[in-house]
């Protein structure tokens, strides 16, 4: 895991200050060193040496590295043997060992997973960067944001589910790209945009203009439809085991973000069978449901659990840091972020660099309570369509937020349920096996797998509770907003935010619209904090 930054200069202005600002804003993403490609010259250094960097008016690609695979020698960017292509990568390539064997005649200078990308491009490059990338991307099993550059073009790439984000924007002086919005805000980029999942954006190096933005990767591969529960459980089990092995390979210790819900329980159970040292991390308000239940579950399953118990004062103090970290002002996003942020703090304090998350299972198997209402009112095929829509929107609702939280603590978060084989198997299962009519539990295949793994029925069939409620966070923020800040938030400017949450886009999650409209007092309180502390780019204000 790493931080990517880069500038394509449109002027004769010196870009040294700009690239330094971008890197420094994302330092926690890559504490182990910096690499730069200034024109075609590669430089590698520690953070102390950044003061001596000079870019002048040249184009520059920069990379801040968190060393997970390949140790401290795996600095990026990479160039091919003939210096025709430069590549930098943020993410993990899980099949890198197999790809290295296929590339046996190529000379590798590191043991990192990322280096296979440049050698694959070298193998397939015939003077057309875009066509070479289309071939190479289909060979990669992993998660990635990639920047690749040749003499004519620079390409920005994102994996098919958007598990690793990449942003871009431009002004009169430059076109720039980065792993986080704040790096672009730091250099006065006004209109920050996402590279969309599965897309290649192609930029003309001379004109500094986007000439192509095309989707080239699909996240859901064909798999024969599964109509039988036993077959569904078997196929899901086989895919999930492979996914877990990929995400735990070469690790002797790993963390799990743990709420006591069945998604994190399955991950923790499987991880404990694959890695010698597994630690589970939970956070919430003192005495909250998630903390109490997590302790009981961890004890029953023999899991090591660390708990970050927050007071109301702790939560209030954390809020500005969390808003700045996730680069979002929507109160729902902020509430969900708090227990994850506090849990990741514990993992980081324990010296862990990789944690596993249970994100994605609800969207794959129908875990939210409103899905049974869809089955009742609209039928199973429409229900299946809603699952797919929610899955494809996870990148903006969940994945970007949680990546930024983890990387703010120099920790990499991996999501086993979003392995492409797991996704394809799950989406091939007949929706009638996932959620029954008038179903208070949902995720039937998922829960039945838990039972097959030896997890007790009462754990496998625990009712789902939203993270912000199970952790006690929502009520605390409501209390703080209404008791302490009411006079401040009455007439503040509101922030122009992108709607978050499928319910706001489709209106299908609740029968009563009032159940999902954000409470004005709570949102105004978050907006007040943003204005007071200057937590997001000023151009996002109306």
N, C-alpha and C positions, 0 to 999 in steps of 0.2 A: 504494500500500500504506500501511496506517495501523494505528492502534490505536483500538478502540472501547471506551468505558466508559459506564456509566450506572447511575443509582439511582432507583428508585421508592420514596419514603419512606413508611413506615408510622407514623411517630411525629412528635413535635414536636422531635426532636433535630436539632441542626445537622449537616448532611451535608457541610460544607466540608472537614473533615479527611479524611473517607472518600473523596471524589472525588479529592482531591489525592493520597492514597496510591495509588489505583488508577492514575492517570495516571503518576505517577513510577515505578511498578513496570514500566511499559511504555514508558519514554521513548525507547528505541532504535527503537521501531516508528514514531515520529513526531517526528523531531528538528526538523522545519521549522516547527512551530507548533502551537497548541492552539485548538480551538473549543469553545464550550459553549452549550447551550441550557438556560437556567435558567427553568423554566416555559416561557414563549414568548419570552423575551428572548435574543437571540443575541449572543455575545461572542467576539471573535477576538483572539489575543495571541501573543507569543513566550513561551518558557519562563520567562524572567526575571520575567514579570508574574504568574505563577501565585500568588505569595505574596499578591497583592492580591484574589484571587477570594473571593467570599462567596456561599455557596449557601443557608445557613440550613436550613430544613426542607423546602425545595422539591424537587420532582423535577428531575433533571438528566440531560442527555445530553452526553457529552464525546467529543472526537475529537482524536487526535494524528496529524499528517499527515507522511508521507514524500512529497515532491513529485516525481512522475514525469511525469504528463500535466498540462499547464496551468500549470506554474510555481508560484511561491510565493503566487500570489493565489487559489488554489483552496481556500480554507479551508472546512471543514465544522463543524457541520451546515448543511444547507440548509432553507429554508422556502419554501412556495409563495407566490404573489402575494397571497393573501388570509389568510395566516398560519393556515391550517387544519391544515397537515401539516408535520411536521419529519422530516427524513431524514438519516441518516449511513450511510456505505458504506465498507467495506474490501474492496479487490479491484481488478479491471479490467473495464471494459465495452468490448469490442473493436469493437462496431458503433456506438459513440457518434456517429461522424460521420454515418452514415446516419440515426440516430434524431434528431439535431439538425436535419437537413434536413426530416424529417417534422414536426418541431415548430417550423416556421419562424416562426409568429406569436408564439411564446413569447419572453420577454426573458431571455436568459442573462446572468449577471453574471461568469461565468468561462469558461475554455476547457477545463475538466476533463471527463473522461469521466463522473465521478460525477454531475454536475449533471443529466444527462438523466433520472435516476431521479425526482427531485422533479417535473420537468415532465411526465413520463409519468403520474405519480400524479395530478397536478393535472388532466390531460386526462381521466382515467378515474374520478376520485373523485366519487361521487354520495352521499356521506355514509356509505359503508361501506368502511372501510379494508381489511378482509380481501378483499373482492371486487375492489377496485381493484388490490391487490397481485397477486392471481391473474392478472389480465389483464396487468399490467406485466411480471411475471417471465418470462412466456412470450415477451416481446419482446426480452429481454436476451440477448446473446451474450457470455458472460464468466464471471468467477469473482467470487463476492461473499458477504460477510456484510453484511446490511442491518438497520438498526433504523429503523422508521417509527412515528410517533406522531401521533394526532389527539386530539381532546378526550376521547374515550371509551376508546381502546385504544392499547396499545403492541405492535408486532409485531416479533418477532425472526425473521430469515430467513437461510437458508444455501443455497448453490448445490447443484445436484443430485448432484454427486460429493463435496461437502464439501471442496473445495480450499482454501477459506478458513473457518476455524473461528470459532465463537462459543459462549461458555459462559454459564451463568446459575446462580443460586442465591438462597436467601433465609434470613433469620433474623427475629427479632422486630421489628427496626427497619426492615428494607428488603428489597426484591427488587432484585437487581443483576445486571448482565450485563457481559461484557468479552471481548476477543479472546484473553486468556490467563488461565489458572487463577490465576496468582500475583497478579493484580489483585484477584481475589475472595478469595483467601487473606489478602491484606493487610487486609481489612476484616472478618475473622472469619466469612466464609461457610463453613460446614462441608461441606455436601454439594453439590459443584460438579457440574453436569450439562452435557452437550453439547446444543446445538441440532443435531438430526440432519440429514444431507444431504437437501435437497429439501423441508424442512419449514418451515411457518410456525407459530410459537408466538404466540398472541394473549393479551395480558394486560389484564385490566380495570384501568384507571388508578385507579378509586376504591377497589376492594376489594383491589388489589395481588395478584390471583390469576390463575393461568393458566386461561383458559376454553376454549382450543382448542389442540391440537397436531396438525397434520394435514400429511401429505405431499402436496405439490401439484406437484412437479417430478420427472420421471423422467429418468435420464441416458442411457438407451439408446433412441434413436428408431428407428422402423421403417426398414429398408433391405432391398431385395430381396436374397435369399440369393445368394451368389457361389460357384460351384463350379469355376471355371477359374482356374489359377494366373496366367496373363497378365492376366485381368480383375481378379483380386484385387490384383495389384501396381499396375495402373493406377488402380484406385479408391482404394487406399491412398495412392499417390503424390499424387494430386490433392487428397485431403483433408489430407494432411500439409503440402503446400506452402501451402495456404490457412491452415492453423493457424500455420505459421512466419511467414507474412507478417503475420498479426494480431499476433503476439507480438513482432515486431521493428519494427513501424511506428513512425515518428517517432524512431527511435533511431540514433545514429551510432556507438555503441560498446556492446558487450554481452559478457557472460561466459558460459562453458559449464562446468558441473561435469563433469569429464572423468576417466574411469577407464581409457580404452583399450578398453572394451567396446563392442559394436556400437551400443548405444542412444545413448551419448554421442557416438560417432563420427558417426553419421548427423546428429544435431542440429548438431554442430560443422561438418560439411560443408555443410549447407544454410544455416546462419547465415552462413558465410563468403561465400556467394553473394548475401546480402541486406543485410549490414551491413558498413560499411567497416573497422571495428576490432573484431575478434573475438579474445578471449583465453580460452584454456582453462586450467582450474585443477584440479590433482590434489594429493592429500595421502596420506601413509601413513608407515609406519616406513621408515627409511633402508634402501635395498636391497630393499624389498618388490616383489612381482610387479607390482602395479598401477603403481608408479612406473616401473619399468624398461620395462614394456610401453607405458605411456603415452608415454614419451619416443620410443620407436621408431615408434609410430603417428603421433604428431604430426609427426615428422620426415618420414615417408613421405608424409603428406598435406599438408605445408607449413603446418601450424597452429602458431600461437604458443602455447607452453605455459609456465605458471608452476607450480613444484612446491614444496610445503611438506613438507620431509623432517623427520619427527619422530623424536626419540630416545625411549628408554623413559622418561626423566625428563620429557620434554615431555608424553607421554601421561598419566603419573601426575598431573602438575600440571593438565592440562586437565579431568580427570574431574569435579571438583566444579562447575566452571562449566557443563559440558555437561549434567550432571544437572539443575541449576537451570534451565538454558535450556529443555530439552525437557519438563520437568515430568513426567518418567517415571523409574521406578526399575528397570524390567526390564532385565537385563544385555544382552539381545539388542538392545534399542533403543539403549542407551548405546554399545555397540560400533559399530553401524552409523553412529551420529551423529558419531563422532570424525573420520573422514576428510572428511566433508562440512563439519563445523565448521571444520576447519583449512584446507580449500580456500576456503570463504567468507571466512575471515580475509584471505586473499591478495587476493580480489576487492575487498573493502572497502578494503584498503590501497591498491589501485590507483584508488580513487575511483569504482568502478562501483556503480550502483544497481540494475541488473537482471542476473540470471543465468538461464540456461536449464538445466533438468534433464531427464534421460532417464527419469524415473519413469513407470511405467504400461505400458511396452512388454512386460514379462514377463507381466503379467496379461492383456493383450490378445491376445498371440500365442503364449503357452505357452513362456516362456523358462526356467522352473525345471526342474531335472533330474527331479523327481518326476512331472512331467506325463506323460512317456512311460510311466511305470509305471501311471498311471491308465488310459491308452489300452489298455495290454495287459490289465489286470485287469477294467476296467469298461466299456470301449468309448468311442466318440467323443461320444455325446450326454451321458454323465455328465461326461466331460472338459470339454465346453463349459459345463456347469453349474458346475463348479468354477472355471473361468475367471471366470464372471460373479460368483460369490460373492466371489472374491478381489478383483476389481475394485471391488465395492461396499463392501469393507472397507478399501480403501486409505486412506480418510480417517483412520482411527484407527491404522493400522499404519505409515504412512509420511508422509502429507501434513501432518498437524499437526506432527509432529516437524521436518520440513524447513522449513516456514514459520517456525517459532519460531527455528530456527538462523539462517536468513537474516535475519530481522528483528532478531535480537540484534545484528547488524552493520549495521542500517539498509540492508539489501539486499532487493530483491524477487525471489523465485524464481518462474519461470513454467514450466509443464509442457506442452509442445506435444503430447505423445502423448495427453493427456487432454482435448483439444478434443472437444466433443460430436459433431462430424461424424466425426472420426477414430475415436472410440469406436464409433459406430454402424456405420461401414464395417467396422471390425475384427471386431465381434461378428456381422456378417452373413456373414463368410467361413466357408465350410465348414471345420470343425475338422480335417478330414483334410488340408487344405493347410497347417496350422500345425505339427503335430507328427506325425511318422511313427511307426510301431511300432518299438520298440527304437531310439529316436532319441537320439543322444548330443548333438545340437545344439539341436533345437527352434527355434521362431520362424522357420520356413522362409520364410514370406511376407516377413517383416521382413528376413531376411538376403538374400533374392533382390532385394528393393528396393535394399539396399546395393550389391549388384553392379551393378545397373542405373545407380546413381549414380556408378559408376566406382571404387568401393572394391574393393581387391584381395580375392581369395577367402580368403586366409589371415587377413585382418582380419575379413571378413564372417562367417567361420565359426570364429572363436576361441571356445573353450569358455568357458562362464560360470563365474565364481568369485565366491562371496559376498563382499560388500564388506569385512566384518570379517576375512576370511581373505586376500583379495588384497592388502589394505592392511597386513597383518601385525598388526593391532590385537588380535585375539582372543588370540594367543599371549602378547603382552606383558601383557595384563590377567591372564591365567592365572598368569603368572610372578610378577607383583607380588602377587597375592592369596595365592598359596601360599608364597611365600618371606618376604614382609615383614609380612603382616598376619594370619597364621594364628591367632596367639594372641588377637587382638582379635575375631575373627569367630566364635569357637567357640559362644558362647552369647548372641548379640545378639538383640534383638527383631526379628521379621520384619515387613516392611511388607505391608499388605493391598493387593495390586495386582490390577488387571484383567488377565486373561490376554491376552497379545499374541502374534500369530502364528497364521495359519490352521491350522497343524499341531496346535496345542493345542486348537482348537475342533473340528476335524474328524478329526484323526488320520490324514490321508491322505498326508502329504508324505513319510513315511519308513516303510519296512517294520518297522523295529525302533524301538520306543518310546524306547529309551535314546538314540537318535540325536538326538532333539529335545527331551528334557527338559533344562531348564537345569541346569548344573553348580551344585550347592549352594555350593561354595566361592566361585565367581565371583559368584553372586547375593548371598551373605552379605557379600562384600567391598563390593559396591555399597551394600547396606543399611547397612553400617558407616559408609561415607562420608556417606550421607544423614543418619544419626543424629548423627554427629560435627559436621557443618557445618550441620545444620538446613535441608536443601535442599528439602524438600517440606512441605506443610501437615501439622501435627501430627495433624489429624483423619484422615489417611490411615493412621495406625498402628493396629494391632489394640489 
